[in-house]
Amino acid sequence: MAQKQFHLNISLIDLIIIALGTAIYSFGIVFFNIYNHLADGGVTGITLILRALFHLDPAYSTILVNIPLFIIGYRFLGKKDMFYTLYGTIMLAIFLWVWQRVPIVINIQHDLLLSAIGAGLFGGFGCGIVYRFGGTTGGVDIVARLFERFKGIQMGQTLLTIDVIVLLSSLIYLDVRQMAYTLIYVWIFSVIVNFTQQGAYTARGIIIISNESNAISTAIQDELSRGVTFLNAEGGYSHNAKQVIYCVVSPSELHSLKQLVESIDQEAFISIINVNEAIGEGFTYKRPKKFRIL
């Protein structure tokens, strides 16, 4: 029964998109990082160091470096997480092997700035797709998850620490000028990863505290065709019961919503929160059409 449930949790679409993401990421590694002598962080950075020092193909070293991490992670991470991580790592290794043998020439005359931009765009977009569909490319992500689970250290802190160590170690085969452009690549990479994961825009979550909550909620539903939720709350000073309104709108509707609330209650308290992703009616599928009798 457990095995059947595990298989049902694996999405074919996820696997296809993760493979596509690793193909894009590995393309950037081969044709921008490797060909133009730029370093990288994490396990990829380690494989580039091994390539420079021992001429070891990153396609093979990616698997070798990850094997002990897989063994450690298998004991503590869920089966689905490990499957997606293992799958992403194998796909990355395969595409690294393929791209190194495809006779493509990107003629940027070894311009390090263009190389950093190209590596950041391809790498960030590829990894962003992988992360967005629940996959990883293995490596230090496993270590970061374990530190977060057992030591309470945030994943971002662990990943940053490991990246700094690997980048400093890359000075073994790179000069300071190449490292400076590598840092540009790392910055572009992080920006594109976040953009790809979050989508082209962030929605806005709105919390409204007002004595006119019923009138405001009705107006939001009638004028903006957005759903609202009432949350029962209590004032910290007055200890009076309150009905708090929560709703999610697109950025283009934010100004209209604020004007709408102000027209009903000028003393209403409004808190606006960035929402990285909104799934459901009005965002991932259309809102029902309202028919008005004029």
N, C-alpha and C positions, 0 to 999 in steps of 0.2 A: 504493500500500500504506500509506504514512504517513498519507494523508488518511483512509483507511478506519479505521485504528486510532484516529485522533483522534476520529472520530464515535462509535466504540464506547465511548470513555471518558466520554462525556457521558451523564449519567443524567437521564431525564425527571422522576423523583421529585425529584432535586436542584433542577431548574429550577422545578418547581411550588412547592417549599418556599421557595426563595430569593425567588420572586415574592411569596409570602405574607409572608415576613419583611420585605421592603421595603415592602409595603403597611402593615404594622403600624407600622414605623419612621416612615414618612412621615406617617401619621395623627398620631403624637405631635408631629412637627415642626410640622405645620400647625395643629392644634387646641390645642396647649399652648405650644410655643415661639413661633411667629409671632403668634398671637392675644394672647399675654400678655407679649410683648417679653422673651423669654429668649434668650440667645445659645447658641452651641454651639461645639465644637472642630472642627478639621479642615476639610475642604472644605465641609461643611454650614455651619459657622460663617462661612466666607468668603462663601457664597451669601447668608446672612442679612445680612451687612454690605453686600453689593452691593444687596440689596433695600432696606435702610434708606437708603442714600445715593443710589441711582440708580433705585429702584423697579423693579428688574429681577426678573422672576419667577424664583424658585429652581428651578423645573422646567427653565428654559432655561439658567440660569447653572451648574447642576450639570453639564450636558453641556459647556458652554464651558470651564469651569475644568479639567475632566478630560481634554480633548482633548490638551494637551501632555504630560500625565502618561501617557496611553495610548501616545503616540508613543515616549516614553522607555522605558516598561515593555515594549513589544512586542519590543525588541531584546534584552532580558535575561531576561525571564520566559518560562516555558513557555506553549505554546499553550493548554493547558487552563486554566491560571491566568488568562491574559488573557481567554479567552472568558467564564469565570465572572465576572470583574471587570467586563468590558464589559456583560454581561447584567444583572448586579446594578445597575450604574449607570443603565442605560436603564430598568429597572423602577422604580428609585427616582424618576427624573425623571417617568416616566409617572404614578405614583401621587401625586407632589407636585402635578402638574397637575390630576389628577382631584379630590383632596381639597379643593383650593382652590375648586372649582366645585360641590361638593356642599353643599347648604343644611343643614348640621348645626350646631346650637348647643349647646355644652357650658357650661351656666350655672354657673360657679364664681365669678362676680362678680370676675373678675380677681385672685383670691387667689393671690399668687405662690408661697406654700408648696404649695398644692394643685396649682398649675401645674407646679412643679418635680417633685413626686411623680409626677404623671400623665405628664409628658414622660419621666422616668427609667424608669418602668415600661413604657410603650409602646416607647420607643426602645431600651431595653436588651433587652427580650424580642424585638423584631423583629430587631435586629442580631445577637443571640445565635443566633437560628435561622439567619440568613444565614451566619454564621461556622461554625456547627456542620456545615452541609452544604457547606462548601468554597467558599462565595462571599464576596465583599466588596462594599462599595458604592463602590469606586473610591477615588480621591483619595490621601490621604497614606499609605494602606497600601502603595501602589506605591513611594513614596519611601522608606518605612521598610524595605521588603524590599531595595531596592537598597543602602541604607546598611549593612544587615546583611551583605549578600553581599560588598560590595567594601571596606567600611571596618571590618567586624567590630563595629559598634555594634548593640546589641540593639534589636529593633523597639520594645519598650516605651519605651526612652529617647528614640528619635526621635519617636514618636507623642506622648509627653508634652511634649517641647520644642515641637513644632509646635502642639499644643493650647494651651499657655501663651501662645505668640505670638499666636495667633488670638483667644483670649479677652481678652488685654490690648488688642488692636486693637479689640475690640467695644465698649470704653469710649468709642469715638468717638460711638456713638449710644445707649449705655445709661448709666444712672447707677450709682453704687456699690451701691445697694440691689438693683437688678435683677441686678447681677453677683454679689452674694452668694447670691441664690437660684439663679442659674445654676450656681454651684459646687455647691450642694446637688443640683441636677439631674445634674450630671456625676458626682458620687459615686454616686448611686442608679443611674445608667445603667451604670457600671462594675461594680457589684455584681450587677445583674440579668444583664448580659452574661455574666459569669463563671459565674453560677448556671445560666443556660440552656445554655451550652456544655458544662458538666461534668455536668449532670443533677442530679437531686434528691439524690443522695448520691455519695460517693466510696467505692470499694472499698478494701480494705487488702491491700497486698502484704506478705508475711511472709517474712523470711529467718531461718532457724534454723540455728545451728552447734552441734552436739552430737556426743558420742561414741556416742550411741544413735540415730543418724539413721534406721536401718532400722526400729526399733521405733516411733519417732515418726511416720514416714511411713505405716506400716501403720495406726496408730491414727487419724491424720487421715483416711485413706481410709475406714476402717471406721466411725468415729464421726461424722464430719462430711460424708462422701461428697464430699470435695473432692480433686481431683487434686494431685499434688505432682511437682516436678522436682528431680533431683539435679544439683548443680553441683560439678564437681571444683575444689578449692581447696587452698591450702597455707598453713599458719600462718606469719605473718611473723616470729615469734620462734623457734618450735620447728622450723619448716620441715617439720612433719609433714603428710602428706596428710590432707585432710578431705573429707567429703561434706556439702555445704551443701544444705539443703532450701529450696526456694522454692515458695510457694503463694499463692493469692489467695482471700480470703474476704470475705463481706459484713460490715459493721460489727457486725451483731447476733451474728455468730459469733465475734467476736474474743475475748470473755471466755472462751468455752468452749475455744477453741484454746489460750489461755495456760494454763488449768487443766490441759488435756490434756498439754501439753508438760512442765509442772512436775511432774505426777504420775509421769512417766517419768524425767526428768532435771532435777533442781533447779538444776544448774549450767549448763544450756543458755543460750546467748546468743540473744536474739530481737531482731530489728530490724523495726520496723513502719513501712511507707511508705504514704503516701496515693497511691491510684491513681485518676486522673481518670476513666478509663473502662475497663471490662472487657468484652471481646467474646468470646463463646464459651460453651461448656457451663457451665451453672449461673448465667449472667448474662444473656445475650441469648437463650438457649433453655434448656429445662429439662434438669436433670441426669437421667441414667437412674435409674430407681427401683431401690432395693436390696431384695431379697426375703430376709427372714431366716426361718430355721427355729427356732422357739422350743422 
